[in-house]
């Protein structure tokens, strides 16, 4: 990518005109902002899916405690061209491309005259994930990045996602586009979003006294040295109360995992698949319904509906430490609230879904608690099993760094075992949760 300071405006493509107009309403005095552009466009074989990222200077709002900052806005996740070169053409009533663009707000340092370009690289990396996986981002999602966003020693090493407070949703000639904002977060804030829900944590961040976490517009300050819970000690109890009352909105993660039918096998391997897994949760009548897109998850050439179920007599699951540490959170915040939780592999089609008894649309029941369909396995978790699992797995959430790995937990009467291995036993990846 390169920084483009050319004062000429980009051509008014069908899907771009309304987006630029939305930006001009906020920044009427900046018709030609500094931009980071792709050297070779994506449709010509270039590696960067975003056509460009515009970087605006935002004065903030002193009355609301919002500091001056740089506002980064992506162009390319939505359909800019309308001719099928990148995205499938759709009607104006549908979502344009992936249906969203990314934004980021970075606190402007005193005396800073030009925006840093690392946020543009960050947005481009996130866009590559979307294009390669087909997964989209929504407000309330969180991203486990495990490194300072700017490559420094900052505590801001993860991300939450909110709606952009100024841009909102825009109707274009190629469909609708939501502007969603990446928000820098600490490890503790990201874990709180996992335990409870992203939107709840975002609201707590917005209301930190003295705008300590970026104020109502959630401006990221890479120099912030204190977490939400240090700046507002009351937030700890609010999160704990939210977990007990609401459970967790985290329905699944992309991580490192595998499974095998023999619970005595202590191997790191597992079922390998060939297609990407997707699951959709539909809520109605107070009951969760688990369905799966047969065209995207079938482990082979046939559709999911044509694949036979296989009842498993025993089951051995393997997770890396990062995904394994989420199991107590899933049990407490999801399964014990009558919901389900899925861990899907970052490298193949393997998917492991834990389901509560009240979840409908599953292929497990009390007589068949472990059932696979292709590379997807479901595990029925009743209240008794949830408590048994929590009794042994809780240290994974409390003190994971003190556990000697690999470690295998076994429930002989259930013919179930779970092995946790170190993160380096699997390929590196960035864990993106939703």
C-alpha positions as CSV (number, residue, x, y, z in Angstrom):
1,X,0.0,0.0,0.0
2,X,1.1,3.6,-0.5
3,X,0.0,6.9,1.0
4,X,-1.7,9.1,-1.6
5,X,-1.7,12.8,-1.0
6,X,-3.1,13.6,-4.5
7,X,-5.7,16.3,-4.1
8,X,-7.9,14.8,-6.9
9,X,-11.0,13.0,-5.8
10,X,-11.5,9.3,-6.6
11,X,-13.9,8.5,-9.4
12,X,-17.5,8.5,-8.3
13,X,-18.3,4.7,-8.7
14,X,-21.9,3.6,-8.2
15,X,-21.4,2.2,-4.7
16,X,-18.9,4.9,-3.7
17,X,-20.8,8.1,-4.2
18,X,-23.2,7.8,-1.2
19,X,-20.3,6.7,1.0
20,X,-18.3,9.8,0.1
21,X,-21.3,12.0,0.6
22,X,-21.7,10.6,4.2
23,X,-18.1,11.5,4.9
24,X,-18.4,15.0,3.4
25,X,-21.3,15.7,5.8
26,X,-19.0,15.1,8.7
27,X,-15.9,16.6,7.1
28,X,-17.1,19.4,4.7
29,X,-13.7,21.1,5.1
30,X,-11.7,18.0,4.1
31,X,-12.9,17.1,0.5
32,X,-9.6,15.3,-0.3
33,X,-8.3,13.6,2.8
34,X,-5.0,11.8,3.0
35,X,-5.4,8.2,1.8
36,X,-3.6,4.9,1.9
37,X,-4.3,3.1,-1.4
38,X,-3.6,-0.4,-2.7
39,X,-0.7,-0.4,-5.2
40,X,-2.3,-3.1,-7.3
41,X,-6.1,-3.3,-7.1
42,X,-7.6,-6.5,-5.7
43,X,-9.4,-7.4,-8.9
44,X,-6.1,-7.1,-10.8
45,X,-4.4,-9.6,-8.6
46,X,-3.2,-7.4,-5.8
47,X,-3.1,-8.7,-2.2
48,X,-5.0,-5.8,-0.5
49,X,-8.9,-6.1,-0.8
50,X,-9.5,-2.5,0.3
51,X,-9.3,0.0,-2.5
52,X,-8.2,2.6,-0.1
53,X,-8.5,4.0,3.5
54,X,-9.2,7.6,4.0
55,X,-7.8,9.4,7.1
56,X,-9.6,12.4,8.4
57,X,-8.8,14.8,11.2
58,X,-11.6,15.0,13.7
59,X,-11.7,17.8,16.3
60,X,-13.6,15.7,18.8
61,X,-16.2,17.2,21.1
62,X,-14.8,18.9,24.3
63,X,-18.3,19.1,25.8
64,X,-18.7,15.4,25.5
65,X,-15.2,14.7,26.6
66,X,-14.2,13.3,23.2
67,X,-10.6,14.2,22.3
68,X,-9.2,15.3,18.9
69,X,-8.4,12.2,16.9
70,X,-7.7,10.7,13.5
71,X,-10.7,9.0,11.8
72,X,-9.8,6.1,9.4
73,X,-12.5,4.9,7.0
74,X,-12.2,1.8,4.7
75,X,-13.6,1.5,1.2
76,X,-13.8,-2.0,-0.4
77,X,-15.6,-4.3,1.9
78,X,-18.8,-3.1,0.3
79,X,-19.4,-3.1,-3.5
80,X,-18.0,0.1,-4.8
81,X,-18.1,-0.8,-8.5
82,X,-21.4,-2.5,-9.1
83,X,-20.1,-4.5,-12.0
84,X,-19.2,-7.8,-10.4
85,X,-15.5,-7.3,-10.5
86,X,-15.1,-7.8,-6.7
87,X,-18.6,-8.4,-5.2
88,X,-21.7,-10.0,-6.6
89,X,-24.1,-7.3,-7.9
90,X,-27.2,-6.9,-5.8
91,X,-30.3,-4.8,-5.6
92,X,-30.4,-1.5,-3.6
93,X,-32.5,-3.3,-0.9
94,X,-29.9,-5.8,-0.2
95,X,-26.5,-5.5,1.6
96,X,-23.7,-4.1,-0.6
97,X,-20.8,-6.6,-0.8
98,X,-20.2,-7.8,2.7
99,X,-22.6,-5.1,3.9
100,X,-20.1,-3.0,5.9
101,X,-17.0,-0.8,6.0
102,X,-14.6,-0.5,8.8
103,X,-13.6,2.6,10.8
104,X,-11.1,3.4,13.5
105,X,-10.6,6.4,15.8
106,X,-7.1,7.0,17.1
107,X,-6.4,9.7,19.7
108,X,-4.3,12.5,18.2
109,X,-1.1,13.2,20.0
110,X,-0.2,16.8,20.9
111,X,1.8,18.4,18.0
112,X,0.9,15.5,15.6
113,X,0.4,16.9,12.1
114,X,-0.2,13.8,10.0
115,X,-2.0,10.6,10.8
116,X,0.0,7.4,11.5
117,X,-0.5,4.8,8.8
118,X,-0.5,1.7,11.0
119,X,-4.3,1.8,11.5
120,X,-4.7,1.6,7.8
121,X,-2.6,-1.6,7.7
122,X,-4.7,-3.0,10.6
123,X,-7.9,-2.4,8.7
124,X,-6.4,-4.0,5.6
125,X,-5.5,-7.1,7.6
126,X,-9.0,-7.4,9.0
127,X,-10.4,-7.0,5.5
128,X,-8.1,-9.9,4.3
129,X,-9.6,-12.1,7.0
130,X,-13.1,-11.3,5.8
131,X,-12.3,-11.9,2.2
132,X,-10.5,-15.2,2.9
133,X,-13.0,-16.6,5.4
134,X,-16.3,-15.1,4.3
135,X,-17.0,-14.2,7.9
136,X,-18.4,-10.8,8.6
137,X,-18.0,-8.4,11.6
138,X,-20.9,-7.0,13.6
139,X,-21.3,-4.6,16.5
140,X,-20.7,-6.5,19.7
141,X,-18.0,-8.8,18.2
142,X,-14.5,-9.0,19.6
143,X,-11.2,-9.9,18.2
144,X,-8.4,-11.6,20.1
145,X,-5.3,-10.1,18.5
146,X,-2.6,-10.9,21.1
147,X,-0.3,-8.1,20.1
148,X,-0.3,-4.3,20.5
149,X,-2.2,-2.9,17.6
150,X,0.6,-0.5,16.7
151,X,3.4,-3.0,17.4
152,X,4.5,-1.2,20.6
153,X,4.4,-2.3,24.2
154,X,0.9,-0.9,24.6
155,X,-1.8,-2.7,26.7
156,X,-4.2,-2.2,23.8
157,X,-3.8,-5.7,22.2
158,X,-7.3,-6.7,21.3
159,X,-10.4,-5.2,19.6
160,X,-14.1,-4.7,20.2
161,X,-16.5,-3.7,17.5
162,X,-19.2,-1.1,17.7
163,X,-21.3,1.0,15.3
164,X,-19.6,4.1,14.1
165,X,-21.2,6.9,16.1
166,X,-21.2,9.4,13.2
167,X,-21.5,7.5,10.0
168,X,-24.2,4.8,10.9
169,X,-25.8,3.1,7.9
170,X,-25.8,4.4,4.3
171,X,-27.9,3.4,1.4
172,X,-26.0,3.2,-1.9
173,X,-26.8,2.4,-5.5
174,X,-25.3,-1.1,-4.8
175,X,-27.1,-1.8,-1.5
176,X,-26.9,-0.9,2.2
177,X,-23.6,-0.4,4.1
178,X,-23.0,-0.3,7.8
179,X,-20.0,1.6,9.1
180,X,-18.7,-0.4,12.1
181,X,-15.9,0.9,14.3
182,X,-12.9,-1.0,15.5
183,X,-12.2,-0.2,19.2
184,X,-8.8,-0.9,20.9
185,X,-9.2,-3.0,24.1
186,X,-7.1,-4.5,26.8
187,X,-6.9,-8.2,27.5
188,X,-9.2,-7.8,30.6
189,X,-11.8,-5.9,28.5
190,X,-11.7,-8.5,25.7
191,X,-12.2,-11.4,28.3
192,X,-15.1,-9.5,29.8
193,X,-16.7,-9.4,26.4
194,X,-16.2,-13.1,26.0
195,X,-17.7,-13.9,29.4
196,X,-20.7,-11.6,29.0
197,X,-21.2,-9.7,25.8
198,X,-19.4,-7.1,23.7
199,X,-22.2,-4.5,23.6
200,X,-22.4,-4.5,27.4
201,X,-18.6,-4.0,27.8
202,X,-18.7,-1.2,25.1
203,X,-21.4,0.6,27.1
204,X,-19.2,0.4,30.2
205,X,-16.2,1.8,28.3
206,X,-18.3,4.7,27.0
207,X,-19.2,5.7,30.6
208,X,-15.9,5.5,32.3
209,X,-15.4,8.7,34.4
210,X,-13.5,11.5,32.7
211,X,-13.7,9.7,29.3
212,X,-10.8,7.5,30.4
213,X,-11.6,4.9,27.7
214,X,-12.3,7.3,24.8
215,X,-15.6,8.7,25.7
216,X,-18.9,8.2,23.9
217,X,-17.1,7.8,20.5
218,X,-14.7,5.2,21.9
219,X,-11.5,6.9,20.6
220,X,-8.6,4.5,21.0
221,X,-5.7,5.8,23.0
222,X,-2.7,3.5,22.5
223,X,-1.0,5.2,25.6
224,X,-3.8,4.2,27.9
225,X,-2.2,2.4,30.8
226,X,-5.2,1.4,32.9
227,X,-8.0,-1.0,32.1
228,X,-11.7,-0.4,32.4
229,X,-11.8,-2.2,35.7
230,X,-9.0,-0.1,37.2
231,X,-10.6,3.2,36.0
232,X,-14.0,2.1,37.2
233,X,-13.9,-0.6,39.9
234,X,-17.7,-0.9,39.8
235,X,-17.5,-2.3,36.3
236,X,-16.3,-5.7,37.7
237,X,-19.6,-6.2,39.6
238,X,-21.6,-5.0,36.7
239,X,-20.0,-7.6,34.4
240,X,-20.5,-10.4,36.9
241,X,-24.1,-9.5,37.4
242,X,-24.6,-9.4,33.7
243,X,-23.2,-12.9,33.3
244,X,-25.4,-14.3,36.0
245,X,-28.5,-12.5,34.6
246,X,-28.0,-12.6,30.9
247,X,-25.5,-15.3,30.3
248,X,-23.1,-14.8,27.4
249,X,-23.8,-13.7,23.8
250,X,-20.7,-15.4,22.5
251,X,-22.1,-18.3,20.5
252,X,-18.7,-19.5,19.1
253,X,-15.1,-18.9,18.2
254,X,-12.7,-19.7,15.4
255,X,-9.8,-21.5,17.1
256,X,-7.6,-24.6,17.1
257,X,-9.5,-27.8,17.8
258,X,-9.9,-31.5,16.8
259,X,-11.9,-34.5,17.8
260,X,-11.7,-38.3,17.5
261,X,-14.2,-41.0,18.5
262,X,-11.9,-43.0,20.7
263,X,-11.7,-41.2,24.1
264,X,-8.5,-43.1,24.9
265,X,-6.5,-41.7,22.0
266,X,-4.2,-38.9,23.3
267,X,-3.4,-37.6,19.8
268,X,-3.3,-34.0,18.7
269,X,-5.0,-34.8,15.4
270,X,-8.6,-35.2,14.6
271,X,-11.2,-35.0,11.9
272,X,-10.1,-33.1,8.9
273,X,-12.7,-31.6,6.6
274,X,-12.7,-29.8,3.2
275,X,-15.2,-27.0,3.5
276,X,-15.9,-24.2,5.8
277,X,-18.4,-24.4,8.6
278,X,-21.1,-21.9,9.3
279,X,-23.9,-22.0,11.9
280,X,-26.8,-19.7,12.4
281,X,-28.8,-19.3,15.6
282,X,-32.4,-18.5,15.3
283,X,-34.4,-17.6,18.4
284,X,-38.1,-17.9,18.8
285,X,-40.6,-18.8,21.4
286,X,-37.9,-18.4,24.0
287,X,-36.0,-21.4,22.6
288,X,-32.8,-21.6,20.7
289,X,-32.7,-23.4,17.4
290,X,-29.4,-24.6,15.9
291,X,-29.4,-24.9,12.2
292,X,-26.5,-25.3,9.7
293,X,-26.2,-24.2,6.1
294,X,-26.0,-27.5,4.2
295,X,-24.1,-25.9,1.3
296,X,-21.3,-24.6,3.4
297,X,-20.7,-27.5,5.9
298,X,-20.9,-31.0,4.6
299,X,-17.4,-32.4,4.8
300,X,-17.6,-33.6,1.2
301,X,-19.5,-33.2,-2.1
302,X,-23.0,-34.0,-0.8
303,X,-25.2,-31.5,1.0
304,X,-25.4,-31.8,4.8
305,X,-29.0,-33.0,4.6
306,X,-27.8,-36.1,2.6
307,X,-25.0,-37.0,5.0
308,X,-25.8,-39.7,7.6
309,X,-25.5,-39.0,11.3
310,X,-23.0,-41.2,13.2
311,X,-23.6,-42.0,16.9
312,X,-20.4,-42.0,18.8
313,X,-19.9,-44.3,21.7
314,X,-17.0,-42.2,23.1
315,X,-15.4,-38.9,22.4
316,X,-12.0,-37.3,22.7
317,X,-11.7,-33.5,22.1
318,X,-8.5,-31.5,21.7
319,X,-8.1,-27.8,22.1
320,X,-5.2,-25.4,22.3
321,X,-4.9,-23.4,25.5
322,X,-6.5,-20.2,24.2
323,X,-9.7,-22.0,23.0
324,X,-9.7,-24.4,26.0
325,X,-9.7,-21.5,28.4
326,X,-13.0,-20.5,27.0
327,X,-14.7,-23.7,27.9
328,X,-15.6,-22.7,31.5
329,X,-16.9,-19.4,30.2
330,X,-19.1,-21.3,27.6
331,X,-20.4,-23.6,30.2
332,X,-21.3,-20.9,32.7
333,X,-22.4,-18.2,30.3
334,X,-24.0,-20.3,27.5
335,X,-24.8,-23.9,28.4
336,X,-26.2,-23.3,31.9
337,X,-28.5,-20.6,30.3
338,X,-30.0,-23.1,27.8
339,X,-27.8,-22.1,24.8
340,X,-25.1,-23.6,22.6
341,X,-21.5,-22.9,21.9
342,X,-19.4,-23.9,18.9
343,X,-15.6,-24.0,18.4
344,X,-14.7,-24.3,14.8
345,X,-11.2,-25.0,13.4
346,X,-9.2,-22.2,11.9
347,X,-7.5,-24.5,9.5
348,X,-10.2,-27.0,8.3
349,X,-13.9,-27.8,8.5
350,X,-13.8,-29.4,12.0
351,X,-16.5,-28.0,14.3
352,X,-17.4,-28.9,17.9
353,X,-20.8,-27.8,19.2
354,X,-21.9,-28.1,22.8
355,X,-25.6,-27.9,23.2
356,X,-28.0,-27.6,26.1
357,X,-31.0,-29.8,26.4
358,X,-33.4,-26.9,25.6
359,X,-31.7,-26.2,22.2
360,X,-33.8,-27.5,19.3
361,X,-32.7,-28.4,15.8
362,X,-29.9,-30.6,17.0
363,X,-29.1,-34.2,16.2
364,X,-28.3,-35.3,19.7
365,X,-30.6,-36.4,22.5
366,X,-30.4,-38.1,25.9
367,X,-29.9,-41.5,24.3
368,X,-27.3,-40.3,21.8
369,X,-25.3,-37.5,23.5
370,X,-22.4,-37.6,21.0
371,X,-23.3,-37.5,17.3
372,X,-21.2,-36.5,14.3
373,X,-22.3,-35.4,10.8
374,X,-19.2,-35.2,8.6
375,X,-16.6,-33.2,10.4
376,X,-19.2,-31.6,12.7
377,X,-19.7,-33.2,16.1
378,X,-22.3,-32.2,18.7
379,X,-22.2,-32.9,22.4
380,X,-25.3,-32.8,24.6
381,X,-24.6,-31.1,27.9
382,X,-27.3,-31.4,30.6
383,X,-27.1,-29.6,33.9
384,X,-25.3,-32.5,35.6
385,X,-22.6,-32.8,32.9
386,X,-22.2,-29.0,32.9
387,X,-21.4,-29.0,36.6
388,X,-19.0,-32.0,36.2
389,X,-17.2,-30.3,33.4
390,X,-16.9,-27.0,35.3
391,X,-15.5,-28.8,38.4
392,X,-12.5,-29.9,36.4
393,X,-12.1,-27.2,33.8
394,X,-12.5,-24.1,35.9
395,X,-8.7,-23.7,36.4
396,X,-8.4,-23.1,32.6
397,X,-10.2,-19.8,33.1
398,X,-8.7,-18.9,36.5
399,X,-5.0,-19.6,36.1
400,X,-4.3,-21.1,32.7
401,X,-0.6,-20.1,32.8
402,X,-0.1,-22.4,35.8
403,X,-1.3,-25.5,34.1
404,X,1.4,-28.0,32.9
405,X,0.6,-28.9,29.3
406,X,-0.5,-31.1,27.7
407,X,-3.2,-32.1,30.1
408,X,-6.1,-34.5,29.7
409,X,-9.3,-34.4,31.7
410,X,-11.4,-37.6,31.7
411,X,-15.0,-38.4,32.7
412,X,-14.9,-42.2,32.5
413,X,-18.6,-42.6,33.2
414,X,-19.4,-40.3,30.3
415,X,-16.8,-41.9,28.0
416,X,-15.5,-38.3,27.4
417,X,-12.0,-36.8,27.5
418,X,-10.6,-33.4,26.7
419,X,-7.0,-32.7,26.1
420,X,-5.5,-29.2,26.3
421,X,-2.2,-28.5,24.4
422,X,0.0,-25.5,24.2
423,X,-0.8,-22.9,21.6
424,X,2.3,-23.7,19.6
425,X,1.0,-27.2,18.9
426,X,-1.2,-25.6,16.3
427,X,-0.5,-23.1,13.5
428,X,-0.5,-19.5,14.6
429,X,-3.8,-17.6,13.9
430,X,-5.7,-14.6,15.2
431,X,-8.7,-15.7,17.1
432,X,-11.7,-13.8,15.9
433,X,-14.8,-14.3,18.0
434,X,-18.4,-13.4,17.5
